Amino acid sequence: MRARAKLWGVLTALVMLVVLALWTRPVPTDSAFVTYDYARNVAAGQGLVFNPGDTPTEDYTSLLWVWVCSAMFAAGWDVPAVAPYVSLILGALCVFLLFDLLRLRAEREVQWMAPLLLFASSAPLVMISMTGTDASLFSLLLLGCTWSLDRMARRPSPVLVALLALAAVLSIICRFEGVVVAAAAVMLLPRLVPARTRGRRQVLAAAGVITVVAVAYHGWRVATFGTLVPDIVALQAGVNAGVFERLRPYDTVPFGLLYLVVALLAAVGFRLGERSTGERFALSVALLLGVLYLFIEDPTPGLANHAALLPLAIVPWPYAFRALAGQPNPERPQRVAHVLLMSAVLLIGIGLAADNRVTIQRFQESHRETLRPLGEWLAGWRPGLTLALDRPGALSYYANGRTLDLRDRSRLGSPQRDRALALRELAPDVVLLAADGQTKNVYDPGAEQFQPVLVQSYYLVAAVRMTWSHDRSIIVRMRKDIRPPEDARDTFPHGIGVPFFGYKPDAPE
């Protein structure tokens, strides 16, 4: 394979990713800002807490990413501005690793270049590369495990064993589901080196290290947080959640189907490929995690998990091109290659529908015109305030006060699982609840439990319209014993909000 073709192919893929990412611009998701709150507290020596002084909680998506962001805070960086570009660098490294995996299976340039360019320009990769979350880091670790296993199957070496162990260990620390990744790696490692050979002891030692770290880390988790399942998973997962419950998110098909298609694509890949150790690992992880993610609500469709599994599922693509070129594997029917390619095209098509730029522009507009200005106004009006809300993220980050999360099963701000009782006990200065409209102020069903406390102790301040999802608004209320500043109406960030300042109880809704 010509060196010049490889160079131009990789450069083209990287340029496509960078251009599309810069065109998309940073995507401000609430999950990223929750992580930034944890990282800010870690950098300040407060520990793994969302509110300084609280007991440790695990509402972040990735401990490893919290550490990375805390290092940025310690360096004095503007983390919300810098983190998306760190994610972009990690996304570019994903392109490099996938290139090497694909080219080893290809006989001609087109067989690796076409899937590589498709991956580099795909909406899932572009979007996660600009969210400032751990998604591209987790994707890189999955590809790192695949690449190490694939290389070891060809020529084992102590360096590759160490790289695999490192990638598997970091995946455990990165995500709760990293235990699936580690288990797959440990099961496949002994198959790489025959018994009674020089490298057998190294392989078994690596498998032992991965196992010990997995057990020790999750033991530490349970001892520190007191829960077997992380808080973030408990909030987002449950029976009939994900694809089955959210049938009309963002006016697109159910985004849980993204993971179902990934799982089907991985299953087809088992029929098509040569089943090397690297492929077995990649397709097994894509299949298992694709099914797992079906039952976990992804508040930002396709951004967190979809792109991490996509490159694993398309590792066997060069075999499909061989079959379509009239060189099928006699043990694999040629029609399987057609099914694989059609499934992949469907996968990419759904990703484009779910991660379209219009949706991202709504996130950006809501962040720019509503969440950040409102949070900064609250921080300037009453430094160190206490607020309660049902969507912690950018708003709570910029308000920079103590936060009570009003979502069910949350422990942020109060260990009391009865959120209405926690609201009454904590008596926050400001309550911000999502509503389904701006004029009718019809609350989401889950907020009805707070109505008695709100009517008794709070008055209406403003209805701030959001643009990220249909006609969603944020209803802002202050405690009745708090008088707003005289210039509150003038300094309030009007933007797309309507201020109703008045020292009076709520009108009937």
Secondary structure, 3 states (H helix, E strand, C coil): CCHHHHHHHHHHHHHHHHHHHHHHCCCCCHHHHHHHHHHHHHHCCCCCCCCCCCCCCCCCCCHHHHHHHHHHHHCCCCHHHHHHHHHHHHHHHHHHHHHHHHHCCCCCHHHHHHHHHHHHCCHHHHHHCCCCCCHHHHHHHHHHHHHHHHHHHHCCCHHHHHHHHHHHHHHHHHCCCHHHHHHHHHHHHHHCCCCCCCCHHHHHHHHHHHHHHHHHHHHHHHHHHCCCCCHHHHHHECCCCHHHCCCCHHHCCCCHHHHHHHHHHHHHHHHHCCCCHHHHHHHHHHHHHHHHHCCECCCCCCCCCHHHHHHHHCCCHHHHHHHHCCCCCCCCCHHHHHHHHHHHHHHHHHHHHHCCHHHHHHHHHHHHHHHHHHHHHHHHHCCCCEEEECCCCHHHHHHCCEEEECCCCCCCCCCCCCHHHHHHHHCCCEEEEEECCCCCCCECHHHHHHHHHHHHHEEEEEEEECCCCCCCEEEEEEECCCCCCCCHHHHCCCCCEEECCCCCCCCCC
